[in-house]
């Protein structure tokens, strides 16, 4: 019996998610004393002290089921952000929430427009649902081309999905761009905006939540995995109109998020001092990479997220392998059809010191005749 003939949607079109080996095993295989995981966008600054206290006192809650409604978490969001309770859905991070939207609204009769090079997570959700994926063009700055995106919409389009900022390239559409898209699409086409990396934009970001008053077909998805440092707890939330919120809350599993995740996320929302610290440190470290790349005439993509993307040209694979041999994990973007680009998580200053020193030696070894005599850049 071939069970693949019985499965739903586009499951047979996908390869299993590529799982990485445990850090300890990789360290043994590479024989590296130090191992830096700078390939996943994870925060190097841990969690806030308020969250640490919640974790320390959690043991007595382990035997009990979590609050299925996420009541305190939603109340905290309401108090801190002004979001209405009936607009909030809690999920096991943005992956689950995107999957729930796909399960609820997509099928093999409809299509979904996703900008090219925007997010493989979104493309995966569409493919698994059985819906047709319709890629749309991007501009020279890697941002979705709005006219191309709108031009890809047709009578079969059920949804437009985009990550904003995109992941991992970090391209970003401003508030007015999103408002323009909403104003020009039919009200029965749902615009899903994955804002997992939005916290790194800091105070320069205008919250799209206000658009929900006018556009009930807007869905916003947020994550605690990055700036908040809660990747291991798997928690995020979705903002939508009341009807979509009700539909997704029917579909989701009642205990989809642990109580520890709910409590830690609630406490994390109350500590903006910590988030501001993370954003400021991340901006500083990004500046160091910009200076390094300027010094070595390496193109670097403009981004305000938790990582940088550098164009190493024909040497990208050599650079990646050389860093890997020294225990430094980065993300080559050949899987996105961008073989010259490597994405690097902005680690702790000590980690970035370690990487930049070694990267300088690698570059000098690759093109010693083209490099000037100099001191190591700061």
Buried (B, 14 or more C-beta within 10 A) or exposed (E): EEEEEEEEBBEEEEEEEEEEEEEEEBBEEBEBEEBBBBBBBBBBBEBBEBBEEBBEEBEEBEEEEBBBEBEBBBEBBBEEEEBBBBBBBBBBBBBBBBBBBBBBBBEEEBBBBBBBBBBBBBBBBBBBBBBBBBBBBBEEEBBBBBEBBBEBBEEEBBBBBBBBBBBBBBBBBEEEBBBBBBEEBEEEBBBBBBBBBBBBBBEEBBBBBEBBEEBBBBBBBBBBBBBBBBBEBBBBBBBBBEEBBEBBBEEBEEEBBBBBBBBBBBBBBBBEEBBEBBBEBBEEBBEBBBEBBEBBEBEBBBBBBBBBBBBBEEBBBEBBEBBBEBBBBBBBBBEBEBBBBBBBBBBBEEBBBBBBEBBBEBBEEBEEEEBEEEEEEE
